[in-house]
Amino acid sequence: MFLLWFLSLLALQDVVVSGDSDSDMMSFVTLPEIRALKFDIAYYDRAAVSPGYWFVAPYGVIDPEAPTKQWKPCQVGPYIYDADGILIWAGSCMFDNRNIFDFKAVNNIDNESHLSFILQHGYNAGAADKGYGYILNQNYEPESVVAVTNDLGTFNMHEFNVLDGGKTALACAYRNEYVDLGDLGRLDEYGWIVTGGFVELDIATGEVLFEWNSLGYIPIHESVKVNANWPASNEPGWDYVHVNAADKNAAGDYLLSARFTSTIYLISGEDGRIIWRLGGKYSDFVQDFTFSKQHHARFVESNATHTTLSFLNNASDETENEETVSAAMFVQVDTTTMTARLLDRYDRPDGDLTRLRGSVQRLPNNNVFVGWSERGYQSEHSPDGKVLMQASFASTRFSSYRSYKFPFVGRPSQPPDVVASVYGTDETDLATIFHVSWNGATDIASWNFYARVDRQGLPVLIGNTTKLDFETMYIAEGYLDWISVEAIDRNGNVLGTSEIHRTETPMNWRLAGFQGDSKPTPNDPALLYGKQKAPVEDLQEVDEAYEKAQEEAKAVNKAYEIIYGVGGLLIFILAVCSVGGLLAGIYWVLHQRRVQAYYEVPMEEGHHPRQ
């Protein structure tokens, strides 16, 4: 009875502790170094959303932070979540808690899943670590690491666009240039400006295959952010174009988005000339729409006469706004009539403005997925504009430069993580508590749990359970000394097997509540589990009891959150005791039926557990 009461407290331990300081984050027994952001999610038509995973890269401060000797849990970096906001992969520790940008799945290289992103440059300006473009395989192993090989100071944070076939990629490029200010009517006067452009890189070598720069193509007076009367600037200079996206079509021409000219440019891949401008002060098209300070311009379709584009119309920046709401937009330009028309517009669901950053994506079922950036706010829309889902980080401390949704298959090269510990009050009342996860595995349906009498012993199946969250807790009767787990997909195939681990024991059994005269000895799992066969109805009752206990544990946690706000320690103790009484009742019923909890019906003949 005491054991089950204690285990109910153990199940609440992580959420209660995390509730003290970071209730907007998740923590895990199996990965204690990681704190993963929680999502607040609202669905309005769940059946209509496109399948896929969410790809986000939360950051707190957009510039690299100074290194310190203070330990920090891994929070910043690349993360994958499923559509319920359940964590699939945390890559923050893999990259030392550094900022990651433009994190997404890349499915245009070959028949396998890949990931791409930008690892931001190091803290010191001019340091050897200029940042990198990364491509990982589906095992989360680096496949390509693209460095800065020319004279650029850093790998720019805005874009790493892997082109079809995976041989080359586009990145934005900024340069500080000392120029004359003649096009502002200021003859014989000079000052610094920050030019903007892009490079096409060879992914294998980092070699720059093509580079384009705004100097000589986009005059300073085209900027909507530079005042002609400003005093000449020192280095780095006026950021007069601020490019933030680049793409390439099948004809070999390039699309470039410049935020501070509010213009999207089509640039010739042959000679670098600007073929046309859309938007801004000098648009070449008659438009039935407006946009400004845009992000994430992309080709949707392109031929000799018509081009369809998508982009986020931010309609604002840090200091001003041209419209009252930001929107994802799909437009078509016709170069035969030099007209541009709006095809679709998807307003930000909360009616607010995204002043910085953001992304737009057409999904395979023609839904539209929009990353609004701040607090990881994202939404999915039906083709006719209905809002199907919106979600955001539970934390106000983090944003994601872009957010994406893609199909993806993750096959981690590392085995599943498992931690087991044993508790009990006497030799007849011991239980082994499993915590298991597999960081990055996408399609686990259930877990099989095994125990051995020693490291070389044969595995004995002691039970299984459905995977419902990133980390799964499982309670097995008895002191099981050597344990392992298997990850199983929905078809019953084994996806991966953990290493064999030894169960952790209390440093002081007495202080842990054990009342025996000597330390307990491990059970032989073959004797404890190998000859048992529980009736199906008993197993169902055990499952129902276990689910009920989990529900009550969640209820206590909710009560704790309320109590924590008002400091009602006494009420918390009463709430825990109530759950303890419920669990004690469940325990008594199960023992009255002489059913040993969490035993599984033996597997069919001829099917043996994997060793």
C-alpha positions in Angstrom: 0.0 0.0 0.0 2.8 2.4 0.9 4.6 1.5 -2.3 1.7 2.4 -4.6 1.3 5.7 -2.7 5.0 6.4 -3.1 4.9 5.5 -6.8 2.1 8.0 -7.4 4.3 10.7 -5.9 7.2 9.5 -8.1 5.0 9.8 -11.2 4.3 13.4 -10.2 7.9 14.2 -9.3 9.0 15.6 -12.7 6.0 17.8 -13.4 6.0 19.1 -9.8 9.6 20.0 -9.9 9.4 21.6 -13.3 6.3 23.6 -12.3 8.5 25.6 -9.9 10.4 27.5 -12.5 9.8 26.4 -16.1 6.2 25.0 -16.4 6.4 26.0 -20.1 9.1 23.4 -20.6 9.2 19.6 -20.6 11.8 17.6 -18.8 12.7 13.9 -19.0 14.2 11.3 -16.8 16.0 9.6 -19.8 17.4 12.9 -21.1 17.9 15.1 -18.0 20.0 17.6 -19.8 17.2 18.7 -22.1 14.3 21.1 -21.6 11.9 21.1 -24.5 9.3 23.7 -25.1 5.6 22.9 -24.7 3.0 24.0 -27.2 -0.4 25.5 -26.7 -2.6 24.1 -29.5 -6.1 24.7 -30.8 -7.6 22.6 -33.5 -10.8 23.7 -35.3 -11.0 20.9 -37.9 -8.5 18.1 -37.0 -9.6 15.8 -39.8 -8.8 18.4 -42.5 -5.1 19.1 -41.5 -2.3 17.7 -43.5 -0.2 14.8 -42.0 3.3 15.7 -41.0 5.7 16.9 -38.3 6.4 20.4 -37.1 10.0 21.7 -37.5 11.0 24.6 -35.3 14.2 26.0 -33.9 13.5 28.1 -30.8 16.0 30.8 -29.8 15.9 33.4 -27.0 18.4 36.0 -28.2 19.0 36.3 -32.0 22.7 37.1 -31.7 25.2 34.6 -30.4 25.5 34.8 -26.6 28.8 35.1 -24.8 30.0 31.7 -23.5 30.0 31.3 -19.7 31.1 28.6 -17.3 27.5 28.3 -16.0 25.8 25.1 -17.0 22.6 25.5 -18.9 20.1 22.9 -19.9 19.7 22.4 -23.7 16.8 24.5 -24.8 17.9 26.4 -28.0 18.3 24.6 -31.3 16.4 22.3 -33.7 13.3 20.4 -32.5 10.7 18.1 -34.2 7.2 17.7 -32.8 4.1 15.7 -33.9 0.8 17.4 -34.5 -0.2 16.9 -30.8 2.9 18.9 -29.7 4.6 15.7 -28.5 8.4 15.9 -28.9 9.9 13.7 -31.5 13.5 14.9 -31.6 15.5 17.4 -29.5 18.8 18.4 -31.2 19.7 21.2 -28.9 22.5 19.4 -27.1 23.9 18.1 -30.3 24.8 21.7 -31.2 25.7 23.0 -27.7 22.7 25.1 -27.2 23.6 27.4 -30.2 21.1 29.2 -32.4 19.8 27.3 -35.3 17.9 28.9 -38.2 15.8 27.7 -41.2 15.5 24.2 -39.8 13.4 21.9 -42.0 13.0 18.5 -43.5 14.5 18.2 -47.0 12.8 15.6 -49.2 14.2 16.7 -52.6 17.6 15.1 -52.5 16.9 11.4 -52.9 14.3 8.8 -51.7 15.3 9.3 -48.0 14.5 11.9 -45.5 17.0 14.6 -44.6 17.3 17.7 -42.5 18.9 21.0 -43.2 19.6 24.2 -41.2 22.0 27.0 -40.5 24.3 26.7 -37.4 24.9 30.4 -36.4 28.4 31.7 -36.3 30.3 31.8 -33.0 30.2 34.6 -30.4 33.3 36.6 -31.4 33.0 38.7 -34.6 35.7 37.6 -37.0 36.2 34.3 -35.2 37.2 31.2 -37.1 33.7 29.8 -36.5 31.8 31.6 -39.2 28.8 29.3 -39.0 27.8 26.4 -41.3 25.0 25.1 -43.5 24.2 21.5 -42.3 22.5 18.6 -43.9 21.7 15.5 -41.7 20.6 12.1 -42.8 17.6 10.4 -41.3 19.8 8.9 -38.7 20.6 12.5 -37.4 24.2 12.2 -38.5 25.9 15.0 -40.5 25.9 14.2 -44.2 27.2 17.6 -45.4 28.7 20.5 -43.5 29.0 23.6 -45.8 31.5 26.2 -44.6 32.1 29.8 -45.7 34.9 29.4 -48.3 35.1 32.9 -49.7 35.7 36.3 -48.0 32.2 36.6 -46.4 32.4 37.2 -42.7 29.7 34.7 -41.7 27.3 32.2 -43.0 24.2 34.4 -43.1 21.3 33.3 -40.9 18.4 33.9 -43.3 18.5 31.2 -45.8 19.9 27.7 -46.5 17.8 26.5 -49.5 18.9 23.1 -50.7 18.0 22.8 -54.4 16.6 19.8 -56.1 19.0 16.9 -56.3 21.0 18.1 -53.3 24.1 19.2 -55.2 23.9 22.9 -54.5 22.2 25.3 -52.1 21.4 29.0 -51.9 22.4 31.3 -49.0 22.0 35.0 -48.5 25.2 37.2 -48.5 25.8 40.6 -46.9 28.8 42.8 -47.5 29.9 46.1 -46.1 30.8 48.5 -48.9 32.2 52.1 -48.9 30.3 53.9 -51.7 29.6 57.3 -53.1 26.2 58.7 -52.3 25.6 60.3 -55.7 22.3 58.6 -56.3 21.0 60.4 -53.2 22.0 63.7 -54.9 25.1 64.0 -52.6 27.9 64.3 -55.1 31.5 63.7 -53.9 30.2 62.3 -50.6 30.9 58.8 -49.4 29.6 56.5 -46.7 29.2 52.8 -45.7 26.2 50.6 -46.7 25.4 47.0 -46.2 24.7 45.4 -49.6 22.7 42.3 -50.0 22.6 39.3 -52.3 23.0 35.6 -52.5 25.4 32.8 -53.3 24.9 29.4 -54.9 27.1 26.9 -53.1 28.5 23.5 -54.0 27.3 21.5 -51.1 30.2 19.0 -51.3 33.0 21.6 -51.3 31.4 24.9 -50.2 32.7 26.5 -53.5 30.8 29.5 -54.6 29.3 28.7 -58.0 27.4 32.0 -58.5 27.3 35.2 -56.5 25.0 38.2 -56.9 25.2 41.5 -55.0 22.9 44.5 -54.9 25.7 47.0 -55.5 25.4 48.3 -59.0 21.9 46.8 -59.4 19.7 48.3 -56.6 20.4 52.0 -55.9 20.3 53.3 -52.4 17.3 55.5 -53.2 15.2 52.4 -53.9 15.3 51.6 -50.1 12.2 52.4 -48.1 14.4 52.6 -44.9 17.1 55.1 -45.8 16.5 58.8 -45.5 18.4 60.8 -48.1 19.2 63.4 -45.5 20.9 61.1 -43.0 24.5 61.8 -42.3 26.9 59.4 -44.0 27.4 56.2 -41.9 30.4 54.6 -40.5 31.0 50.8 -41.0 29.0 48.6 -41.1 26.7 51.2 -42.7 23.0 51.6 -43.8 21.3 48.2 -44.1 19.4 49.5 -47.2 18.1 46.2 -48.8 18.2 43.5 -46.1 17.7 40.4 -48.2 16.1 37.5 -46.5 15.2 34.8 -49.0 16.5 33.3 -52.3 15.1 30.6 -54.6 15.9 29.3 -58.1 13.6 28.1 -60.9 14.1 25.4 -63.5 15.1 28.0 -66.1 18.1 28.9 -63.9 16.9 32.3 -62.8 16.8 33.5 -59.2 14.2 34.9 -56.9 15.4 37.4 -54.3 13.4 39.0 -51.5 14.6 42.3 -50.1 12.8 43.4 -47.0 14.0 47.1 -46.9 13.0 47.8 -50.5 9.7 45.9 -50.1 10.5 44.2 -53.4 10.8 40.8 -54.9 13.3 40.5 -57.7 13.8 38.1 -60.6 17.5 37.9 -61.4 19.0 36.4 -64.5 21.1 33.3 -63.9 23.1 34.2 -67.1 24.2 37.7 -66.6 22.9 38.9 -63.2 20.6 41.6 -64.6 17.3 42.3 -62.8 14.6 40.8 -65.1 11.7 42.3 -63.2 10.7 43.9 -59.9 7.5 43.1 -58.0 6.4 45.6 -55.4 8.3 48.5 -53.8 8.9 51.9 -55.3 9.6 50.7 -58.9 7.4 47.7 -59.5 7.3 46.6 -63.1 3.7 45.3 -62.7 0.3 46.6 -62.3 -0.8 45.0 -59.1 -4.2 44.3 -57.5 -2.6 43.8 -54.1 0.0 45.5 -51.9 2.7 44.0 -49.7 5.7 45.3 -47.7 8.7 44.1 -45.5 8.0 40.6 -46.9 9.8 37.3 -46.0 10.3 33.8 -47.4 9.6 34.4 -51.1 9.4 31.1 -53.1 8.6 29.9 -56.6 5.4 27.9 -56.7 5.2 27.5 -60.5 7.2 29.2 -63.2 7.2 29.2 -67.0 8.2 31.6 -69.8 5.2 33.9 -69.3 3.7 33.3 -65.8 5.2 32.9 -62.4 3.3 32.0 -59.2 5.0 33.1 -56.0 4.4 32.6 -52.3 5.6 34.9 -49.5 4.8 36.3 -46.1 3.5 39.9 -46.3 4.7 41.2 -42.9 3.2 44.6 -43.7 5.4 46.0 -40.9 8.7 46.2 -39.3 10.1 47.1 -35.8 9.1 50.7 -36.1 6.1 51.1 -38.5 3.4 49.2 -40.3 1.6 49.7 -43.7 -1.3 47.4 -42.9 -3.1 46.2 -39.8 -2.5 42.5 -40.2 0.2 40.3 -41.7 -0.8 37.6 -44.2 0.5 34.7 -46.3 0.1 35.5 -49.9 0.1 33.6 -53.3 0.3 35.8 -56.3 0.8 35.3 -60.1 2.7 37.6 -62.4 2.1 37.7 -66.1 5.0 39.0 -68.2 2.9 39.2 -71.4 0.6 41.9 -69.9 2.9 43.0 -67.0 0.1 42.5 -64.5 0.2 40.8 -61.1 -2.8 39.4 -59.4 -3.6 38.0 -55.9 -4.5 34.3 -56.0 -4.9 33.6 -52.2 -4.4 35.5 -49.0 -4.4 33.9 -45.5 -4.5 36.5 -42.7 -2.8 35.9 -39.4 -5.5 34.2 -37.3 -5.2 36.5 -34.3 -5.4 39.6 -36.4 -1.9 40.8 -35.4 1.3 41.7 -37.2 4.4 39.7 -37.6 7.0 42.5 -37.6 10.0 40.2 -38.1 10.7 36.9 -39.7 8.2 34.2 -40.8 7.5 31.6 -43.5 4.8 30.2 -45.8 4.4 26.7 -47.1 2.0 25.0 -49.4 1.4 21.4 -48.1 0.8 18.3 -50.2 -3.0 18.4 -49.7 -3.0 22.1 -50.8 -3.4 23.3 -47.2 -1.2 26.3 -46.2 1.1 26.2 -43.2 2.4 29.6 -41.9 5.1 30.3 -39.4 4.4 33.7 -37.8 7.7 33.5 -35.8 7.2 35.2 -32.5 6.6 32.7 -29.7 6.7 30.0 -32.4 3.2 31.0 -33.4 2.0 28.9 -36.4 -1.2 28.1 -38.2 -2.6 25.7 -40.8 -5.3 26.8 -43.3 -7.5 25.0 -45.7 -7.2 26.1 -49.4 -10.4 28.2 -49.1 -8.9 30.1 -46.1 -10.5 28.3 -43.1 -8.2 28.2 -40.0 -7.7 24.5 -39.1 -5.2 24.8 -36.4 -3.1 27.4 -34.5 -0.4 26.7 -32.0 2.4 28.6 -30.2 5.1 28.0 -27.6 3.8 28.0 -24.1 6.8 30.1 -23.3 7.0 33.9 -24.0 10.8 33.7 -24.0 11.4 32.0 -27.3 10.7 32.5 -31.0 11.4 30.5 -34.2 12.7 32.3 -37.3 10.7 30.0 -39.5 8.4 27.1 -38.8 7.6 24.2 -41.2 5.6 21.1 -41.6 6.8 18.0 -43.5 6.5 14.3 -43.7 9.6 12.7 -42.2 11.1 9.4 -41.2 13.6 9.4 -38.3 15.9 6.5 -37.7 18.3 7.4 -34.9 21.7 5.8 -35.0 21.8 5.7 -31.2 19.7 3.1 -29.3 16.7 3.9 -27.1 17.4 5.5 -23.7 16.1 3.7 -20.7 16.4 4.3 -17.0 15.1 1.8 -14.4 15.0 2.1 -10.6 13.6 -0.1 -7.9 11.5 0.8 -4.9 9.6 -1.1 -2.2 8.9 -1.5 1.5 9.8 -5.2 1.9 10.8 -8.2 -0.2 7.2 -8.9 -1.2 6.4 -5.4 -2.2 9.1 -4.4 -4.7 8.5 -2.7 -8.1 10.8 -1.7 -10.9 10.1 1.6 -12.6 11.1 2.0 -16.3 11.5 5.3 -18.1 12.1 5.0 -21.8 12.5 7.3 -24.8 14.2 7.2 -28.2 15.2 10.7 -29.4 14.2 11.1 -33.0 12.3 7.9 -33.8 9.2 8.8 -35.7 7.0 5.8 -35.7 7.1 3.9 -32.5 3.8 2.4 -31.6 4.7 0.4 -28.4 7.5 -0.7 -26.1 8.5 -4.2 -25.1 10.2 -4.5 -21.7 12.7 -7.3 -20.9 14.6 -8.4 -17.8 17.5 -10.9 -17.3 18.9 -12.6 -14.3 22.4 -11.3 -15.2 24.0 -9.4 -18.2 24.6 -12.7 -20.1 21.1 -14.1 -19.3 18.4 -14.7 -21.8 15.8 -11.9 -22.0 12.4 -12.5 -20.5 9.5 -10.4 -21.8 7.9 -8.8 -18.7 5.4 -6.6 -20.5 4.6 -4.0 -23.1 2.7 -0.7 -23.3 1.6 1.7 -25.9 3.8 4.8 -26.6 1.7 7.9 -26.0 4.4 10.5 -25.3 8.1 11.2 -25.9 9.0 9.5 -22.7 7.1 6.4 -21.4 6.9 5.3 -17.8 6.2 1.6 -17.0 5.9 -0.1 -13.6 6.7 -3.8 -13.3 6.4 -6.0 -10.2 9.5 -7.3 -8.6 13.2 -6.3 -8.4 14.4 -6.7 -11.9 18.2 -6.2 -12.0 19.2 -6.3 -15.7 16.7 -4.7 -18.1 16.3 -3.7 -21.8 13.6 -2.4 -24.1 12.5 -2.8 -27.7 10.7 -0.2 -29.8 7.9 -1.7 -31.9 6.1 -0.2 -34.9 2.4 -0.6 -35.6 3.0 -3.7 -37.7 4.9 -5.4 -34.9 8.4 -4.9 -36.4 11.3 -4.2 -34.0 12.7 -0.7 -34.8 15.4 -0.7 -32.3 16.7 -2.3 -29.0 18.3 -0.5 -26.1 21.6 -1.6 -24.5 21.3 -3.8 -21.4 21.2 -1.6 -18.3 21.4 -2.4 -14.7 18.5 -1.1 -12.5 19.4 1.8 -10.2 19.0 1.1 -6.5 18.6 3.5 -3.6 21.8 4.7 -2.0 20.2 4.0 1.3 17.4 1.5 1.3 16.2 2.5 4.8 15.9 6.2 3.9 14.0 5.1 0.8 11.4 3.4 2.9 12.6 -0.3 2.8 11.7 -2.0 6.1 13.5 -5.3 5.7 16.5 -6.4 7.8 18.9 -6.6 4.9 19.1 -5.3 1.3 16.6 -7.1 -1.1 17.9 -9.5 -3.7 16.9 -9.3 -7.4 14.2 -11.6 -8.6 14.7 -14.1 -11.3 12.5 -12.8 -14.1 12.1 -16.3 -15.6 10.5 -17.4 -12.3 8.5 -14.3 -11.7 7.2 -13.8 -15.2 8.0 -16.8 -17.4 5.3 -19.2 -16.1 2.5 -16.7 -15.5 -0.5 -16.4 -17.8 -3.0 -13.8 -16.7 -6.6 -14.1 -17.9 -7.5 -11.6 -20.6 -10.2 -10.0 -18.4 -7.7 -9.6 -15.6 -5.2 -7.9 -17.9 -8.0 -5.5 -19.1 -8.8 -4.7 -15.5 -5.1 -4.0 -14.8 -4.9 -1.7 -17.8 -8.0 0.1 -16.7 -6.7 0.5 -13.2 -3.3 1.8 -14.5 -5.0 4.3 -16.8 -7.2 5.4 -13.9 -4.1 5.9 -11.8 -2.5 8.0 -14.5 -5.6 10.2 -14.8 -5.7 10.7 -11.1 -2.0 11.6 -11.1 -2.7 14.2 -13.8 -5.5 15.5 -11.6 -3.1 15.9 -8.6 -0.6 17.7 -10.8 -3.4 20.1 -11.9 -4.3 20.6 -8.3 -0.6 21.3 -7.5 -0.5 24.0 -10.1 -3.4 25.8 -8.4 -2.0 25.2 -5.0 1.4 26.4 -6.0 -0.1 29.8 -6.9 -1.7 30.2 -3.4 0.8 28.3 -1.3 -1.7 25.7 0.0 0.7 23.0 1.1 -1.9 21.4 3.4 -4.4 21.1 0.5 -1.7 19.4 -1.6 -1.1 16.8 1.1 -4.8 16.1 1.3 -5.0 15.8 -2.5 -2.0 13.4 -2.6 -3.6 11.3 0.2 -6.8 11.0 -1.8 -4.9 9.6 -4.7 -3.0 7.4 -2.4 -6.3 6.0 -1.1 -7.5 5.4 -4.6 -4.3 3.7 -5.6 -4.4 1.6 -2.4 -7.9 0.5 -3.4 -6.8 -0.5 -6.8 -3.8 -2.4 -5.3 -6.1 -4.3 -2.9 -8.6 -5.3 -5.7 -5.8 -6.6 -7.9 -4.2 -8.6 -5.1 -7.6 -10.0 -4.2 -7.9 -11.4 -7.7 -4.3 -12.8 -7.3 -3.3 -11.1 -10.5 0.3 -9.9 -10.8 0.2 -6.4 -12.4 1.7 -5.8 -15.8 2.2 -9.4 -16.7 1.6 -10.0 -20.4 0.0 -13.0 -22.1 3.0 -15.1 -23.5 3.7 -14.5 -27.1 2.6 -17.0 -29.7 4.6 -20.1 -30.2 7.5 -19.9 -32.5 8.0 -16.1 -31.8 10.9 -15.5 -29.5 12.1 -12.2 -28.1 15.0 -10.6 -29.8 18.2 -11.1 -27.9 
